[in-house]
Amino acid sequence: MISLCTNMDGFKRIFLNTNKKDISYIKYIMEGYDGLGIVSTVAPSEALLSITFPEQMQQTLMLLIDAIRREGVLTEVITL
């Protein structure tokens, strides 16, 4: 699942569902994109992640998320 919300001036947060085994992979990929966003594990048992990112990076982040989804790493994608 992906859901998008605005939470503070200039930043947004997106939520992702994945498999537990893929949490570290997603964090590793995000670390390679300096300044793209900060990944946090919201619910480890459910493999729910959040990414907080600058609004101006939304298009780049969504392209990366689409690429990760095509790899089969994300279990469900829903944007609100």
Sequence and secondary structure as in RCSB ss.txt:
>XXXX:A:sequence
MISLCTNMDGFKRIFLNTNKKDISYIKYIMEGYDGLGIVSTVAPSEALLSITFPEQMQQTLMLLIDAIRREGVLT
EVITL
>XXXX:A:secstr
 EEEEEEETTEEEEEEEE GGGHHHHHHHHHTSTTS EEEEEEGGGTEEEEEEEGGGHHHHHHHHHHHHHTT EE
E    
